[in-house]
């Protein structure tokens, strides 16, 4: 077993399936609207809202609410802190995997 194996290194904020999906999607896109995230992640409004709040509370995403015409528009953007946390999360996952020889 590798000395680098440390399950506690995983960021609990990111580790949930839906939060991980949000972070992965936003890493590629930078910003997405709520409807796009909901469709891509196959999430309900309520569940996505709760998970976005957790990411926002951690400082990993920024949420901006506005209107497009008369319709509400929620934009979610990854922050620099969130991008760094996601890279650290991926590094921690990589350390859990056995080395390829």
Secondary structure as GFF3:
##gff-version 3
##sequence-region A 1 101
A	DSSP	three_ten_helix	7	9	.	.	.	ID=ss1
A	DSSP	alpha_helix	12	15	.	.	.	ID=ss2
A	DSSP	alpha_helix	17	29	.	.	.	ID=ss3
A	DSSP	beta_strand	31	33	.	.	.	ID=ss4
A	DSSP	alpha_helix	34	41	.	.	.	ID=ss5
A	DSSP	alpha_helix	45	57	.	.	.	ID=ss6
A	DSSP	beta_strand	61	68	.	.	.	ID=ss7
A	DSSP	beta_strand	71	78	.	.	.	ID=ss8
A	DSSP	alpha_helix	80	96	.	.	.	ID=ss9
###
